């Protein structure tokens, strides 16, 4: 039996309380699931509002059964019309489609994505433009087989910019080419290794919002088909007096 693992790590631009990247997950109506990763132009609250809005639109269309490529084009059309071609965003939709038995990547992102297998590393770097700037923008769509010991790494440009201001380079391709795919290490291990290296190059102060999405297809013993989802989220208590939510609910009632 094969098991598909997905791991995500996100960190905001240093000095910004909120990342402009948004990641959403949806179960596909025909079976499978999709991950939508959007990087809104800029950083902070404005970028987050934009990426949230676009991700919500993409997720709604996917839930209604729209195909990934059509969803990417529709989200672009919405942003292009809404902001009159003045604001950009990058968009990645990574899906496992049970109906076709394929992994699908729809990409409107100048940054490539990488696939690691026991045969080596492949970079999918065909020219791709962000959504929102030019009419008739289309995604680059890639179909991949669901095969054991396959890792797919998707990210926003904050990862590739790590170390830039110090004259250092993450050398992402070299790093990933050394990943031991046949060892069957988890998706979270690869994600954390990438994040650790990027933060190290940025001296612990990310120069941009950074998101890493890793999918791994790994062989596992045949057991009960249990789906699991784990999350780890930082939380900072609000500063100052906290409103009494119960009292407010009573007043509204």
Wavefront OBJ file of the C-alpha trace (Angstrom):
o trace
v 0.000 0.000 0.000
v 1.095 3.550 -0.655
v 0.660 6.387 1.794
v 0.670 10.044 0.800
v 2.183 12.382 3.356
v 1.976 16.151 3.196
v 3.893 18.617 5.344
v 3.791 22.413 5.372
v 5.976 25.011 7.039
v 5.250 28.746 6.934
v 7.036 31.717 8.450
v 6.368 35.434 8.029
v 8.760 38.151 6.925
v 10.848 39.303 9.888
v 9.120 42.219 11.589
v 5.740 41.377 10.069
v 3.148 39.842 12.327
v 1.367 38.035 9.536
v 2.485 36.114 6.465
v 1.127 37.185 3.098
v 1.075 33.518 2.039
v -2.086 31.438 2.404
v -2.388 27.661 2.206
v -5.717 25.840 2.097
v -6.652 22.157 1.771
v -9.818 20.651 0.319
v -11.080 17.106 -0.251
v -11.985 16.698 -3.903
v -15.599 15.687 -4.586
v -14.452 12.893 -6.909
v -11.884 11.571 -4.439
v -8.475 12.839 -3.429
v -7.456 16.220 -2.131
v -5.955 19.546 -3.239
v -3.642 22.080 -1.662
v -3.814 25.706 -2.761
v -0.775 27.897 -2.023
v -1.007 31.611 -2.803
v 1.564 34.341 -2.233
v -0.077 37.771 -2.302
v 1.967 40.705 -3.558
v 3.783 42.473 -0.731
v 3.727 41.381 2.883
v 1.723 41.926 6.047
v -2.006 42.413 6.441
v -2.723 43.648 2.899
v -0.988 40.696 1.251
v -2.699 38.293 3.653
v -6.142 39.717 2.896
v -5.506 39.304 -0.828
v -4.134 35.759 -0.644
v -6.947 34.710 1.698
v -9.549 36.051 -0.708
v -8.036 34.244 -3.684
v -7.510 30.972 -1.805
v -11.132 30.976 -0.670
v -12.271 31.433 -4.255
v -10.029 28.603 -5.481
v -11.166 26.224 -2.753
v -14.839 26.953 -3.456
v -14.403 26.147 -7.151
v -12.490 22.942 -6.416
v -15.181 21.847 -3.985
v -17.765 22.405 -6.722
v -15.864 19.973 -8.961
v -14.055 22.405 -11.267
v -10.843 21.138 -12.814
v -7.571 22.503 -11.475
v -6.570 24.375 -14.625
v -9.992 25.976 -14.908
v -9.788 27.013 -11.258
v -6.402 28.687 -11.795
v -7.724 30.615 -14.811
v -10.880 31.665 -12.962
v -8.909 32.928 -9.955
v -6.648 34.889 -12.297
v -9.645 36.415 -14.095
v -11.137 37.419 -10.772
v -7.951 39.111 -9.544
v -7.302 40.791 -12.917
v -10.832 42.242 -12.940
v -10.961 43.059 -9.225
v -7.655 44.960 -9.183
v -7.571 46.115 -12.835
v -4.301 44.346 -13.584
v -2.393 46.280 -10.921
v -1.764 43.553 -8.336
v -0.076 40.168 -8.730
v -0.101 36.911 -6.799
v 1.536 33.535 -7.327
v -0.659 30.442 -7.318
v 0.109 26.746 -6.980
v -2.522 24.007 -6.847
v -1.114 20.589 -5.895
v -3.638 17.756 -6.113
v -3.909 14.026 -5.788
v -6.813 12.991 -8.005
v -8.173 9.540 -7.207
v -10.288 9.446 -10.385
v -7.309 9.754 -12.733
v -4.781 8.196 -10.347
v -2.460 11.153 -10.950
v -0.752 13.926 -9.040
v -1.552 17.273 -10.666
v 0.333 20.550 -10.379
v -1.156 23.782 -11.720
v 1.414 26.542 -11.442
v 1.302 30.319 -11.896
v 4.613 30.970 -10.213
v 8.009 31.997 -11.631
v 9.593 29.780 -8.973
v 9.901 26.141 -10.095
v 8.812 23.074 -8.203
v 10.940 19.976 -7.709
v 10.303 16.247 -7.849
v 12.703 13.826 -6.173
v 12.676 10.099 -6.976
v 15.275 7.334 -6.555
v 16.276 8.098 -10.162
v 17.233 11.668 -9.239
v 15.966 15.255 -9.109
v 13.796 16.936 -11.724
v 13.155 20.683 -11.769
v 9.917 21.850 -13.398
v 10.923 25.359 -14.346
v 8.975 26.131 -17.507
v 8.364 29.913 -17.727
v 5.257 30.760 -15.704
v 3.729 34.140 -14.856
v 1.869 35.238 -11.715
v -1.858 35.781 -11.874
v -3.502 39.201 -11.958
v -1.272 41.212 -14.298
v -1.937 40.159 -17.891
v -5.173 39.077 -19.590
v -5.451 35.429 -20.675
v -2.814 34.236 -18.207
v -2.845 30.451 -17.987
v -1.245 27.980 -15.601
v 1.486 25.504 -16.423
v -0.092 22.099 -15.756
v 1.973 19.013 -14.972
v 0.731 15.435 -14.452
v 2.813 13.045 -12.383
v 2.341 9.344 -11.613
v 1.696 8.212 -8.056
v 4.826 6.153 -7.479
v 6.627 5.097 -4.279
v 9.527 7.157 -2.959
v 8.422 10.300 -4.789
v 8.769 13.720 -3.137
v 7.246 16.915 -4.542
v 8.480 20.230 -3.170
v 6.533 23.450 -3.769
v 7.378 26.833 -2.257
v 6.969 30.592 -2.409
v 9.846 32.859 -3.420
v 10.840 33.594 0.177
v 12.636 30.245 0.189
v 14.746 31.019 -2.867
v 15.613 34.458 -1.457
v 17.028 33.028 1.760
v 20.539 34.348 2.371
v 20.324 36.823 -0.520
v 21.038 39.901 1.571
v 24.169 38.253 2.986
v 25.483 37.190 -0.404
v 24.666 33.529 0.242
v 22.659 31.078 -1.818
v 20.431 28.265 -0.598
v 21.529 26.185 -3.618
v 18.151 24.493 -3.484
v 18.777 22.166 -6.411
v 22.008 20.863 -4.904
v 20.361 20.395 -1.519
v 17.414 18.447 -2.922
v 19.568 16.304 -5.229
v 21.253 14.943 -2.116
v 17.984 13.863 -0.483
v 17.933 10.055 -0.055
v 14.568 9.317 -1.681
v 14.847 5.546 -1.398
v 15.315 5.823 2.387
v 11.632 6.698 2.744
v 12.067 9.603 5.167
v 8.920 11.566 5.937
v 7.638 14.664 4.160
v 7.917 16.612 7.414
v 11.620 15.761 7.734
v 12.374 17.207 4.314
v 10.254 20.290 4.983
v 11.946 20.970 8.303
v 15.408 20.483 6.810
v 14.634 23.064 4.118
v 13.202 25.526 6.623
v 16.130 25.116 8.995
v 18.639 25.775 6.221
v 16.733 28.817 4.928
v 16.433 30.385 8.388
v 20.088 29.721 9.013
v 21.030 31.657 5.863
v 18.704 34.514 6.869
v 20.292 34.630 10.339
v 16.925 33.784 11.893
v 15.259 36.852 10.325
v 13.396 35.846 7.135
v 13.751 38.437 4.367
v 10.347 37.501 2.924
v 7.278 35.436 3.695
v 8.273 31.816 3.246
v 6.088 28.750 2.690
v 7.176 25.185 1.908
v 4.757 22.432 0.861
v 6.110 18.891 0.554
v 4.221 15.814 -0.627
v 5.721 12.341 -0.301
v 4.448 9.033 -1.694
v 5.814 6.251 0.491
v 5.214 2.498 0.749
v 3.579 1.432 3.986
v 2.347 -1.895 5.386
v -1.283 -2.644 4.542
v -3.333 -1.556 7.544
v -6.633 0.130 8.205
v -7.114 3.053 5.840
v -6.911 5.737 8.499
v -6.487 9.375 7.452
v -4.627 11.618 9.862
v -4.036 15.350 9.942
v -1.589 17.021 12.327
v -0.944 20.734 12.808
v 1.364 22.844 14.940
v 0.561 26.557 15.156
v 2.194 29.333 17.195
v -0.152 31.448 19.296
v 0.541 34.730 21.015
v -1.905 35.895 23.675
v -3.408 39.327 22.883
v -1.913 42.306 24.692
v -4.237 44.419 26.805
v -7.732 43.757 28.134
v -9.510 40.783 26.584
v -13.185 41.358 25.696
v -15.710 39.143 27.439
v -17.005 37.071 24.526
v -19.724 35.435 26.632
v -21.134 38.804 27.652
v -21.118 39.988 24.025
v -22.947 36.831 22.906
v -25.544 37.356 25.653
v -26.108 40.959 24.534
v -26.630 39.851 20.919
v -29.069 37.185 22.056
l 1 2 3 4 5 6 7 8 9 10 11 12 13 14 15 16 17 18 19 20 21 22 23 24 25 26 27 28 29 30 31 32 33 34 35 36 37 38 39 40 41 42 43 44 45 46 47 48 49 50 51 52 53 54 55 56 57 58 59 60 61 62 63 64 65 66 67 68 69 70 71 72 73 74 75 76 77 78 79 80 81 82 83 84 85 86 87 88 89 90 91 92 93 94 95 96 97 98 99 100 101 102 103 104 105 106 107 108 109 110 111 112 113 114 115 116 117 118 119 120 121 122 123 124 125 126 127 128 129 130 131 132 133 134 135 136 137 138 139 140 141 142 143 144 145 146 147 148 149 150 151 152 153 154 155 156 157 158 159 160 161 162 163 164 165 166 167 168 169 170 171 172 173 174 175 176 177 178 179 180 181 182 183 184 185 186 187 188 189 190 191 192 193 194 195 196 197 198 199 200 201 202 203 204 205 206 207 208 209 210 211 212 213 214 215 216 217 218 219 220 221 222 223 224 225 226 227 228 229 230 231 232 233 234 235 236 237 238 239 240 241 242 243 244 245 246 247 248 249 250 251 252 253
